[in-house]
Amino acid sequence: MDFYEVVKTRRSFRVYKPEMPEKEKVERVLEAARLAPTWANKQGVQYIIVKEPDNVKSVWKAIEQETKFTNAPMFIVGLISPYGSGVNKSGEKYYGVDFGICFEHLILAATAEGLATCWIGWFNEKKLKEILQIPKNYKIMGLTPLGYPIKPKGEVVDRKLLDEIVHYEQF
């Protein structure tokens, strides 16, 4: 799929077919995330693949979305240590940006593979860290179900026009 077609067709899915994505597709998606640029090439983002049915159900409970993401066969949980990146001139830690770039690579690659995702930022981090045995020095930044989509009928997401969001020379 052409890059611009991937960008146009990417959307968040909440209903999935129960079939597990092929290992090769999942590995290509993870490879795209691995290749994403990070601060000073620190590559601090880590991924946990959750696909055992009982563990998937535990993740559903931890994100408090047991009625959403129906039949999602697996989740990818993304995390980073706040020390796994840099600090900009304003003193702001850059790890959130590193994570965002890597996870967006992952999500766009999934779209190119014909897979569905939904970037989730609403979850109980304490529960997830306990379930997945994540060390204290890591922060879960997001997760996504991964699988084949069941496309809703008639749902269209409007986007702002370029002239509503782009400014030249000054705001």
KATA-V174955 format. One record per backbone hydrogen bond with DSSP energy under -0.5 kcal/mol. CO is the residue of the C=O (numbers start at 1). NH is the residue of the N-H. E is the energy in kcal/mol with one decimal. If there is no record, write none. Layout:
BEGIN
CO;NH;E
CO;NH;E
END
This chain:
BEGIN
2;6;-2.2
3;7;-2.3
4;8;-2.1
5;9;-2.3
6;10;-1.6
11;13;-0.5
11;117;-0.6
14;69;-1.0
14;70;-1.1
15;150;-2.2
19;148;-0.5
22;26;-2.1
23;27;-2.6
24;28;-1.9
25;29;-2.3
26;30;-2.4
27;31;-2.3
28;32;-2.0
29;33;-1.6
30;34;-2.4
31;35;-1.8
33;36;-1.2
38;41;-2.4
39;42;-2.5
44;81;-0.5
46;79;-2.4
48;50;-0.6
48;77;-2.7
49;51;-0.6
50;75;-2.5
52;55;-0.7
52;56;-2.5
53;57;-2.1
54;58;-1.7
55;59;-2.1
56;60;-2.4
57;61;-2.1
58;62;-2.1
59;63;-2.1
60;65;-2.1
61;64;-1.0
62;124;-2.7
65;68;-1.2
69;72;-2.0
70;16;-2.4
74;146;-2.2
75;50;-3.0
76;144;-2.2
77;48;-2.4
78;141;-2.0
78;142;-1.4
79;46;-3.3
80;139;-2.7
81;84;-2.9
84;44;-0.5
86;94;-2.8
88;91;-2.3
92;88;-2.5
94;97;-0.7
94;98;-2.1
95;99;-2.6
96;100;-2.4
97;101;-2.5
98;102;-2.2
99;103;-3.1
100;104;-2.1
101;105;-2.0
102;106;-2.0
103;107;-2.5
104;108;-2.7
105;109;-2.5
106;110;-2.2
107;111;-1.9
108;112;-2.2
109;113;-1.5
110;115;-2.9
111;114;-1.8
116;147;-1.3
117;13;-2.5
119;121;-0.5
120;143;-1.5
121;123;-0.7
123;125;-1.1
124;128;-2.5
125;129;-3.0
126;130;-1.9
127;131;-2.9
128;132;-2.8
129;133;-0.6
129;134;-2.1
130;133;-0.6
135;138;-1.7
137;82;-0.5
139;80;-2.0
139;141;-0.6
142;78;-3.1
143;120;-3.2
144;76;-2.8
146;74;-0.6
147;116;-3.9
148;17;-3.1
149;151;-0.6
154;156;-0.6
156;158;-0.7
161;164;-1.7
161;165;-0.6
162;165;-1.6
162;166;-2.3
167;169;-0.5
168;170;-2.3
END
